[in-house]
């Protein structure tokens, strides 16, 4: 493990080998997503699907830098970055959704790494962001975007709570146990962004526009 990361007084930082490994992992996830897509639906225009998923990752990454508010110990309210990631599942179903969201999580770690413990990286970046792909569970349902977005956000919230409970318990507010602190702390920033996004996608023009994009995708 020390080949990829090194410990400091403030936690852990990636070495050059760690960044290289992450880039390789990110590209591997995209290749796997393309392979599974071809095996699953031969009639689908796989190149278009890959392009859309790449655009979703790019848009989600850009939106993640548009921060409405950033909390001191992790957690940010962004300009609907979770919505962009959930679109992969909404367009193509849970398999592509989870793979695309996982690739997004890896990219988030590459560009904005925050490490306090090696296992925390898996929970915060791969599992939490990957859960946003669960939006695909409702991609064939009426109001599938809203339902999918909420289930995806709930998945991310659960992993964020686990991470806060286990890895960030020392930051709990005075008089608070680790689990209630994590439930509230993560609920504030994730809930705030979710509420903002739900309002936006409930606007008829936005809803119809995303439905048209899904048809084209």
C-alpha positions, 0 to 999 in steps of 0.5 A: 500500500505504501507504494501508492500512498504515504502517510502524513500528519494530516492523513494520507496523500497519493504518490505518483504511482497512486495517481497512475493506478487510478487513471488506469482504473478509471480507463478500465471501468470505461472499457468494461462499461463499453464491453458490457454494453455491447454484450447486453444490447447488440442493437444499441448504438454503443458508440453513442452510449459511450459518448453520452456517458463520457459527457455525463462524467465530464459535466458532473465533474465540471458541476462538482467545481461549481460549489454553492457551499463547502463544509470544513470536514468534507461534503459540498453542495454543488450545482446539481453534479449528482443529477448529471451522474444519475442521468447515465442510469436514467438513460441506459439502466442500472448496469451502465449507470453504476459503472458510469457513476463509479468511473465518475467517483474514481475521477473525483478522487483523481482531481479532488482526493481527500484521504484520512484512511485507505478504506475510506477512499473506497466508501467515499468515492467508489461506493458512494458515488457509484450508488448514484447509478442506482437511478437506473432502477427506474429508467423505464418507470413513469417519473423515472428521473425523479424516482431514480435520482432520489434512490441514487442520492439515498444510496450515496447518503447511506455510504456517506453516513457510514464513512462519517460514522467510522472514519470521521467520528473525531469531528463529531460535535460536542455532545454528539455520538458519531452516528447521529452526527454523521446522519445529520452532517451528511444529511445537510449537504446532500439533502440541500443539493437534492432539494435544489435539484428536485425543484429544478427537474420538476420544472416542466420545461426541464423535465420535458427537455431531459426526456427528449435527450433520453430518447435521443440517447 
